[in-house]
Amino acid sequence: MKDLLLQRYGISKDYYEMGQEVERTLAARFAEIDEIRDYNQLKVLSAMQRAGLSERHFATSTGYGYEDIGRDLLDEIYAEVFGAEDAMVRTQIISGTQALTIALFGLLRPGDELLAATGKPYDTLEEVIGIRPRSGSLQDFGVTYRQVDLLEDGTPDYAGIEASLTPATKVVEIQRSRGYSYRASFSVEEIGRIIRTVKAKRPDVYVLVDNCYGEFVERLEPTQVGADLMVGSLIKNPGGGLALNGGYLAGTKECIALCADRATAPGLGKHVGASLGSCRRMIQGFYMAPHVVAESVKGAVYTAALFEHLGFQTSPSSQAHRADIIQAIRFEKPELLKAYCRAIQAAAPVDSFVVPEAWDMPGYESPVIMAAGSFVQGASIELSADGPMAPPYIAFMQGGLVYANVKLAALLGAQAVCKERG
Ligand SMILES: *Cc1c(COP(=O)(O)O)cnc(C)c1O
């Protein structure tokens, strides 16, 4: 490893040794991550064995996809692992945003109110909800929206959430991950507390958790602490890097039935949707997911520790509890953010020769710089980093199928950033 890092990748001896030293301080953190990984691995394995997974489930259906046994078995496995009554995992759900849209339109009716309990939801939901007006949004269908911002210290405003529940409130939305904001992610324990706060006053509302980036980072999932429904993307954690696309919903039988009717057609529900050959990769990906998520989390912890060592502010810190796979680093200067993203790109298995430039992405106020070289387009369970070219020049990095690759990326990044800093 040392020879390759020094000779092939141009890491200087000083940075190599710094990396070794930083890694030695993380032994206890890595042991905790391994324990969570092993626990989740057995949870997944056991569900596959209990469901009777067999070669025949990897066959595919076509057309309407009636009686697709692989697809139905995958639903059963997801439900069991997530402690939910039912689940719907589909190649026809093209992204996390679509899974969330199915959930919102499945549960809400004209006159109902949606309450966001952890501040403004993920960017792509603004037009779905109608925060940014758009034809076809929930608002366009007569669903009103209210949001409870986080407190100054980034924690949920429990009293504010309770006070904002009105007779019209039908769905309370919680976002587990920080997404691309510089706030803490919420542990499943904290999510449980929000749910208890809501249910104490309004046991009849549906609590929906945006679980993107959260799966397998902790031992429990939101559906195991009372969430009625949670959703996520298969090109993030639960696809394990193998799923080529897809999304899932897991929750109560009632919620899944409502959402299935929205996703396909009222009356068709979960009965249709050909898997088109996707079952093998989706099932194997779910099997790999606890391991791959642990590799990502180790990579994020190592990256945080290395940049802390160099005097940068990170969130979460290398020692903090984690509830998702995202790592933020504050660079304060545009050149440093750019140098970091370029190093991440250079470390990727795919498109390592590409040099990222900031560009005006639709929907963003400032230019955004992105680094990604993944086997699956846009997969953020694979190593990727991006950041808006605006103060305080924060890079959000996530993913990494293999820890050794993230480690290389962090070392290249550290060396490039410090060279630029002078
Ligand atoms: C990624 C993400 C989404 C949206 O998922 P896409 O697959 O990109 O549409 C929603 N919420 C959070 C917190 C996410 O991280």
The ligand as an SDF file (V2000), in Angstrom:
LIG
                    3D

 15 15  0  0  0  0  0  0  0  0999 V2000
  -30.9790   12.0540   -2.0650 C   0  0  0  0  0  0  0  0  0  0  0  0
  -32.0490   12.5300   -1.1780 C   0  0  0  0  0  0  0  0  0  0  0  0
  -33.3510   12.6990   -1.6270 C   0  0  0  0  0  0  0  0  0  0  0  0
  -33.7640   12.5450   -3.0650 C   0  0  0  0  0  0  0  0  0  0  0  0
  -33.2830   11.4490   -3.6810 O   0  0  0  0  0  0  0  0  0  0  0  0
  -32.9850   11.4260   -5.2680 P   0  0  0  0  0  0  0  0  0  0  0  0
  -32.7800    9.9860   -5.4860 O   0  0  0  0  0  0  0  0  0  0  0  0
  -31.7600   12.2510   -5.4870 O   0  0  0  0  0  0  0  0  0  0  0  0
  -34.1690   11.9530   -5.9440 O   0  0  0  0  0  0  0  0  0  0  0  0
  -34.2980   13.1030   -0.7220 C   0  0  0  0  0  0  0  0  0  0  0  0
  -33.9700   13.3400    0.5650 N   0  0  0  0  0  0  0  0  0  0  0  0
  -32.7250   13.2060    1.0260 C   0  0  0  0  0  0  0  0  0  0  0  0
  -32.4280   13.4910    2.4660 C   0  0  0  0  0  0  0  0  0  0  0  0
  -31.7140   12.7830    0.1780 C   0  0  0  0  0  0  0  0  0  0  0  0
  -30.4900   12.6430    0.6360 O   0  0  0  0  0  0  0  0  0  0  0  0
  1  2  1  0
  2  3  1  0
  2 14  2  0
  3  4  1  0
  3 10  2  0
  4  5  1  0
  5  6  1  0
  6  7  2  0
  6  8  1  0
  6  9  1  0
 10 11  1  0
 11 12  2  0
 12 13  1  0
 12 14  1  0
 14 15  1  0
M  END
$$$$
